[in-house]
Amino acid sequence: MNRFTANSANVSDMLRSAYLDMYDVALLASGDADFVPAAELVQTLKKEVVNVHFYAGSSSELRTTCNAHKLVQVDATGNCYFR
């Protein structure tokens, strides 16, 4: 599966699940601004979108579009934590 197929599958699943009222909060693990329109559409369905990103250089547009964002950091031993 290439990057574009994976992005399409993620967007499709996020929108379908929101429409079917399967969640209240979507955790969007990406730093890619291509997800901004999907996040905005999910929010019109009264869902919260939290951007979980893995590097400080992720899309500021995506972070500001989402209701909240969390930066995942990895310590020297390989453990992940939110910042």
C-alpha positions in Angstrom: 0.0 0.0 0.0 1.5 3.4 -1.0 1.2 6.6 1.0 -1.7 8.0 -1.1 -3.7 4.8 -0.8 -3.1 4.7 3.0 -4.1 8.4 3.3 -7.3 7.7 1.3 -8.1 4.7 3.4 -7.6 6.6 6.6 -9.8 9.5 5.5 -12.5 7.2 4.3 -12.6 5.3 7.6 -12.5 8.5 9.7 -15.4 10.0 7.7 -17.5 6.8 7.6 -17.1 6.2 11.3 -18.0 9.8 12.1 -21.1 9.6 10.0 -22.1 6.3 11.6 -21.6 8.0 15.1 -19.0 5.4 16.1 -16.8 7.8 18.0 -16.8 11.2 19.7 -13.1 12.0 19.4 -10.9 11.1 16.4 -7.2 10.7 17.0 -5.5 11.7 13.8 -1.9 10.4 13.8 -0.3 12.4 11.1 1.6 15.6 10.5 0.3 16.0 6.9 -1.7 19.0 5.9 -3.5 16.8 3.3 -5.8 15.8 6.3 -7.1 19.3 6.9 -10.2 19.0 4.8 -11.1 15.6 6.4 -10.6 17.1 9.9 -12.9 20.0 9.0 -15.6 17.7 7.6 -15.5 15.5 10.7 -15.9 18.6 12.9 -19.1 19.5 11.0 -20.5 16.2 12.3 -19.9 17.5 15.8 -16.8 15.3 16.4 -13.6 16.4 18.1 -10.3 15.8 16.2 -7.0 15.5 18.1 -3.9 15.6 16.0 -1.2 13.3 17.4 2.0 14.1 15.6 5.5 12.6 15.8 7.8 15.5 15.0 7.8 19.2 15.7 7.9 20.0 12.0 4.4 18.7 11.3 1.8 20.9 9.6 0.9 23.9 11.6 -2.3 24.2 9.5 -3.4 20.7 10.6 -2.5 21.4 14.3 -4.6 24.7 14.3 -7.5 23.1 12.4 -7.8 20.2 14.9 -9.4 20.8 18.3 -6.2 19.9 20.0 -2.8 18.4 19.2 -0.2 16.3 21.1 3.4 15.9 20.2 4.7 12.3 20.7 8.4 12.3 21.9 10.7 9.3 22.3 13.2 9.2 25.1 16.7 7.6 25.1 15.3 4.2 26.1 12.7 4.2 23.2 9.7 4.9 25.4 7.1 7.3 23.9 5.4 10.0 25.8 3.1 13.0 25.0 4.3 16.6 25.3 
